[in-house]
């Protein structure tokens, strides 16, 4: 069982009707960074797997969600990988998990 829509903070993880075995982390639904890191911490503490979920993030938001996925659940399925990874033949793109290279002027993923 996986939840995403009702998860807006760490407390929501324990408030679902059925216990979620996996959490789809959608940062844009969670709110601020403190609440997001509380979700990551609770999942880590409970050894609850996470995977990345996007909500059509574009521009800097896409880079942010990719960086968060690389840092917190790089070995999990996700739908936040760079678009080229969704092609049948991604060519010579590096294999996952990628080494994060945070941008010096903000919070985003740069490949």
N, C-alpha and C positions, 0 to 999 in steps of 0.2 A: 504494500500500500504506500502510495506517495501522495503528498499534499503540496500544493503551491498557493492557490488562491487564498485560503484562510490564514496563511502564515505571514503575519505582518510584524511580529516580534518574537523573541525567544519564548515568551509565555504561551503563545499560540501553539507551539509544538506539542505541549502536553494537554491542550484543550480540545483537540480534534475528537470526533466521535469514535474513531478507531485509531489505535496506535499506529502512527506512520513509521514504517521501517526505513524510509528514505525521504529526504526533504529536498524539494526543488527550490533552490535559493534564487529568488528574483529580487535583486537589490532595489530596483525601482519601486517595488511594492512594500518593501520593509521600511523605508523612510530614511532616517539619518544613519551615519556611519557607526555611531555607538550601538544602536539597535541591531544593525547588520552584524557587527562584531560579536554582539551578545548571541545572535543566532549561530554564528560559526563556533563560538566557544561552547554553547550548549550541545551542539551536534558532536563536537570533538569530545567533550566530557562524557557524553552518553554513547560514544562510538557509533553514532548514527550517520550512515553515509549521506552525502549530499551530491547534488549535481547542479549544473548551471542551467538556468532558464532565462531566456530573454523575452523582452516585450517590445520588440522592434526598435531596440536602441540603435541610434545612428550617430555618426560623428564621434565626439569625445565619449559619449555614453557607451558606444560599442567597445571602444578601447578599454574603458573602465571595467565593464563586465567580463571582458576577456582576461584582463589582468587578475581580477578577483578569482576567476575560475582557475587560472594557472597557479595561483598561490594556495587556494583552499581546497580544490577538488580536481586537480589536474588529471587524476587517474580514473575519473568517473565519466559516464556518458554525459554529454551536454549538448545544448543547441546554441552555444555561443562561440564556437570555433570560427576562425576566419573563413569567409565564404568559399574560398578555393578548396578547403578540406571537404566540402560537401559535393564536389564534382566527382564523377566516376574515376577519373585519373587525376589526382592532385599534383602530378608531376614530381618535382624534386623538393617539395616542401618538407621541413623537418618533422620527425615523428613526435608524437605526444609522449610524455609531457614536455612542453617547451620550457626553456629557461627564461624566466621573466626578466625583461629589461625595462624597468619603469622609465617613463619619460622624465627628463630633468625639470620640465616646466609644468608639471601637473600630474594628475592621477589618471593614467591611461596606459594601454598596451601598445608597444611599438614593435613591429616584427622586422 
